[in-house]
Amino acid sequence: MVTTHSFEEAERLADRVVVIVGGRVAAAGTVAQVAGTAGLEETYFALTDGHEVER
């Protein structure tokens, strides 16, 4: 298991990914399932309404 904030690293290294938003699982699956054609970074911003979540 690896945790990262680097979308490029996740796409390169991971077979499966989980996107967590506000402490909850917003998406999970293979990179292709989660990212679709948009890519992980665009998917993340779509799931968070384009705003980074405060930590």
VOKOL-450054 format. One line per field, with one value per atom (N, C-alpha, C): residue number from 0; residue in one letter; chain; atom name; x negated, y, z negated. Coordinates in pm, whole numbers. Each point is the difference from the previous one (the first is absolute). Layout:
<nodes>
num	c(NUM  ...)
residu	c(a  ...)
chaine	c(A  ...)
atome	c(CA  ...)
c1	c(X  ...)
c2	c(Y  ...)
c3	c(Z  ...)
</nodes>
This chain:
<nodes>
num	c(0  0  0  1  1  1  2  2  2  3  3  3  4  4  4  5  5  5  6  6  6  7  7  7  8  8  8  9  9  9  10  10  10  11  11  11  12  12  12  13  13  13  14  14  14  15  15  15  16  16  16  17  17  17  18  18  18  19  19  19  20  20  20  21  21  21  22  22  22  23  23  23  24  24  24  25  25  25  26  26  26  27  27  27  28  28  28  29  29  29  30  30  30  31  31  31  32  32  32  33  33  33  34  34  34  35  35  35  36  36  36  37  37  37  38  38  38  39  39  39  40  40  40  41  41  41  42  42  42  43  43  43  44  44  44  45  45  45  46  46  46  47  47  47  48  48  48  49  49  49  50  50  50  51  51  51  52  52  52  53  53  53  54  54  54)
residu	c(m  m  m  v  v  v  t  t  t  t  t  t  h  h  h  s  s  s  f  f  f  e  e  e  e  e  e  a  a  a  e  e  e  r  r  r  l  l  l  a  a  a  d  d  d  r  r  r  v  v  v  v  v  v  v  v  v  i  i  i  v  v  v  g  g  g  g  g  g  r  r  r  v  v  v  a  a  a  a  a  a  a  a  a  g  g  g  t  t  t  v  v  v  a  a  a  q  q  q  v  v  v  a  a  a  g  g  g  t  t  t  a  a  a  g  g  g  l  l  l  e  e  e  e  e  e  t  t  t  y  y  y  f  f  f  a  a  a  l  l  l  t  t  t  d  d  d  g  g  g  h  h  h  e  e  e  v  v  v  e  e  e  r  r  r)
chaine	c(A  A  A  A  A  A  A  A  A  A  A  A  A  A  A  A  A  A  A  A  A  A  A  A  A  A  A  A  A  A  A  A  A  A  A  A  A  A  A  A  A  A  A  A  A  A  A  A  A  A  A  A  A  A  A  A  A  A  A  A  A  A  A  A  A  A  A  A  A  A  A  A  A  A  A  A  A  A  A  A  A  A  A  A  A  A  A  A  A  A  A  A  A  A  A  A  A  A  A  A  A  A  A  A  A  A  A  A  A  A  A  A  A  A  A  A  A  A  A  A  A  A  A  A  A  A  A  A  A  A  A  A  A  A  A  A  A  A  A  A  A  A  A  A  A  A  A  A  A  A  A  A  A  A  A  A  A  A  A  A  A  A  A  A  A)
atome	c(N  CA  C  N  CA  C  N  CA  C  N  CA  C  N  CA  C  N  CA  C  N  CA  C  N  CA  C  N  CA  C  N  CA  C  N  CA  C  N  CA  C  N  CA  C  N  CA  C  N  CA  C  N  CA  C  N  CA  C  N  CA  C  N  CA  C  N  CA  C  N  CA  C  N  CA  C  N  CA  C  N  CA  C  N  CA  C  N  CA  C  N  CA  C  N  CA  C  N  CA  C  N  CA  C  N  CA  C  N  CA  C  N  CA  C  N  CA  C  N  CA  C  N  CA  C  N  CA  C  N  CA  C  N  CA  C  N  CA  C  N  CA  C  N  CA  C  N  CA  C  N  CA  C  N  CA  C  N  CA  C  N  CA  C  N  CA  C  N  CA  C  N  CA  C  N  CA  C  N  CA  C  N  CA  C  N  CA  C  N  CA  C)
c1	c(-84  84  -90  42  -71  102  -35  85  -78  71  -66  100  -50  80  -37  -91  -45  84  81  86  -82  -108  -86  -63  -44  -60  104  119  106  33  12  30  -111  -123  -115  -18  27  -33  117  120  111  80  47  98  141  15  129  -23  99  -10  129  -14  115  -15  103  1  83  -62  67  23  124  38  74  -50  65  9  -100  -4  86  61  85  -49  23  -38  94  -58  79  -4  -106  -13  -105  22  -96  9  -113  -4  -136  -4  -125  -23  -122  -31  93  21  86  144  51  137  19  -93  12  -28  -105  -43  83  52  70  -92  55  -82  -59  47  -44  -135  -36  -121  33  -89  26  12  -85  4  134  44  129  115  -8  104  3  -116  -6  68  -34  59  150  45  144  69  -64  59  0  -91  -9  52  76  54  -109  -119  -108  -74  34  -64  -79  -119  -77  68  0  64  -94  51  -81  -42  -124  -49  -7)
c2	c(-116  116  124  98  127  111  104  120  111  79  108  110  118  110  29  -80  17  -89  63  -75  -75  61  -65  -126  8  -115  -111  35  -100  -68  77  -59  -94  34  -79  -127  6  -110  -90  53  -71  -86  -114  -81  45  37  47  128  88  126  27  79  47  151  73  145  28  64  31  150  38  141  22  89  29  -121  -88  -118  -115  13  -106  -43  -127  -51  59  74  63  -85  -77  -87  -106  -119  -109  -94  -57  -96  1  -57  6  144  29  135  35  -92  26  25  -76  19  136  38  125  120  -10  114  17  -110  9  59  81  60  133  53  132  -2  -111  -7  22  -46  7  143  89  137  67  -12  60  -66  -131  -70  49  18  51  136  90  134  -4  -91  -15  -49  -92  -53  102  96  101  135  0  123  101  -50  88  65  -34  61  -103  35  -89  -4  -116  -18  50  79  50  -118  7  -107  51)
c3	c(0  0  0  76  10  -13  -73  -1  69  77  72  34  18  50  145  54  138  91  82  90  103  48  97  -59  -125  -67  -16  -41  -18  132  107  130  46  -32  42  -83  -131  -90  -41  0  -63  97  -50  72  -38  -127  -51  -79  3  -73  -76  -104  -77  -15  34  -18  -124  -100  -126  -5  -22  -7  -131  -82  -127  -92  8  -86  47  117  55  137  32  131  104  93  107  127  20  116  -29  52  -19  118  37  109  67  119  75  43  39  47  115  92  116  -42  -98  -46  -66  -85  -74  90  79  80  127  53  127  106  87  105  -43  -112  -46  -70  -64  -80  -147  -87  -144  -51  46  -51  33  122  39  -76  -20  -75  -144  -61  -137  -9  91  -5  27  83  22  -127  -73  -123  -113  6  -106  48  108  57  33  34  40  -114  -122  -116  -77  -39  -87  -135  -60  -131  -107  -93  -113  -87  -48  -89  -139)
</nodes>
